[in-house]
Amino acid sequence: MLFNFNFIHHNVNFSIKPAVLKILAGLGGKPGACYNKFKAWQKMKHKSKIYKTFLEVFAGIDLLAMLVFFSLLLKPKIQSATFALLSPKGIIAAQEKSLMLTALMLMLSVVAVVFALYFFVVWKYRANNSQSRYSPESDSQRAFWLIWLIPGSVIFIIAVLIWETTHELDPYRPLNLPVKPLTVQVVALRWKWLFIYPEQRIASVNFLQFPEKTPLNLELTADAPMNSFWIPQLGGQMYAMTGMSTSLHLMAQEAGDYQGSAAEISGQGFAGMRFLARSSAPEDFNGWVSRVKATGASLDWAEYKRLSQPSENEAPRTYALTDVDLYNSIMAQFMAPVPESGAVNVGHY
């Protein structure tokens, strides 16, 4: 048996088996008796004070239930997690955080207006308000433009803001600072990161150290499937791809250890493809370079080919660099044959 009835101005269709109707109708009752009782209740519901006030409290109960649910769901994560994106330690990451929060607040302004109108409509057109005027056929151009003016204005403001900051935070744009930048060449391997310091003639695996308050010029490539280099507390991510070189400019404003990782799924060892980025005082960085040169193993082409073999969860280690053109040689593997003169034509994008 199929019933159709109105519940809070919504049509609801549902089927009830005869056995269920029999139980609801009473001992030995017929389905028709249950249906008659149901229709009688439907007529009486409009006279009930509970029904008249239901719409008034429904919005508050609904919102309160959602807030309680999400607070209980997110409480453990909020207490235990460290939000790297909301704790910037570099000038690029700080500007990205400001942009993200500004865009969020602008979008929430639209949400606030929608909720305000929601509660206004629920209160104004409640069942026991005899003063409200119901006019479903009204056609107000003023209301139409007012409704669309707010989201349209927010979209325009966000578009202008994103346009300007996109150019200001271009990862290829060098930081305009009086301090000499440090150049580090980054190679994404399976499943580890190789950092080459061409000026210092050293290299490291899964460990990146640099002086604080010093621009960091990163040149990235890959000798593996495409990957993405990311230090959340210092700036945005940048892709590393075979046969080409990309650029990323960062700077840490204070000393500390920051977690870096791969932001692109690249196979079974992706989860362990993490590294430590350490910002230190200039004298500490120089001391680390000296120790690596004195105690690190040599990194030449033969050693690199062994290092490039797939491996997972590699512990940090350092090398003394003997092949200063190693970065270009890595990219040249995926390009045209090297001329006899030895010159390597490297594509830079």
Secondary structure, DSSP 8 states (H G I E B T S, - for coil): -EEEEEETTEEEEEE--HHHHHHHH-TT--HHHHHHHHHHHHHHGGG-HHHHHHHHHHHHHHHHHHHHHHHHHHHHHHHH---GGGS--BHHHHHHHHHHHHHHHHHHHHHHHHHHHHHHHHHHT-TT-TT----TT---HHHHHHHHHHHHHHHHHHHHHHHHHHHHT-TTS----SS--EEEEEEEETTEEEEEETTTTEEEESEEEEETTS-EEEEEEESSS-EEEE-TTT---EEE-TT-BEEEEE-BSS-EEEEEEE-S--STTGGG-EEEEEEE-HHHHHHHHHHHHHHSEEE-HHHHHHHTS--SS---EEEEE--TTHHHHHHHTTSS---TT------B-
